[in-house]
Amino acid sequence: MRILKNLLDKNKNWAEKVKTRDPEFFLNLSRQQHPQYLWIGCSDSRVPANEIVDMLPGEIFVHRNIANLVVHTDLNCLSVIQYAVEVLKVKHIIVCGHYGCGGILAAMDNKEHGLIDNWLRNISDIHRYYREHIEARKTEKEKADFLCELNVIEQVANVCHTTIVQNAWKSGQQLSVHGWIYSIEDGILKDLDVCTTSLDEISKTHRVK
C-alpha cells in the first residue's frame, strides 16, 4: 500500500480532538516554540517522550537514538543540544533511558549484529569500565537493568562535558542536566539522582577553559 490511510485518519481525529479542546491550539503553536525541556531518549517505540510525561506538542524538544547515547562525534545529537540550549534556551536537559533496552542487551550478548555494533561499542566501553560492579548483581536481568542505569549516568556526564553546555553555564544561563530511567512494565519514571547544574559539579579534567 502506498498510502497509510489508517494513520492519516488517526491524525485527523487527533487534530479534531485537540481543536475541540482548544480551537486556537495549532495557530498558537505555529507561531512559537518555547519548550523548557530537551529530552534525549531511546528510539524504542514504547518510550514516547511527550506521552509518558503527559505533555502536548511544543512543550518538550526531543532527540532520540538507539540506547539514548550522547557521543561526542555525533553531530546530529550535538546539533540538537546546541539548538535547544543556544536558541530555544531550554532550562532542563533530560537523558532518559529505559529498562529492557534492546541496545543495552545487544551490547551485552557478545554476538554480531551488523552496523549497529559500531554504535553499541559506546555501551560496551561502559560495561568494561563497570564490569566488576555489574557482575556483582545476581541475575542477568539485574545486570542488564544496572547497565541501563549506568548508561544514563554516563550520558548525563557526556552532555555536561560538551562545550555547548559548559559555555551556557559560563554565560550564566540557567541549565540543569538530569538522568532518568523508565520502566515499560509499569509506565513509571525514576529519577537516578544525577543532576548537574554548573561547571563546579563536573571534573576539572573535562572542564573547558
Disulfide bonds with the S-S distance in Angstrom:
none
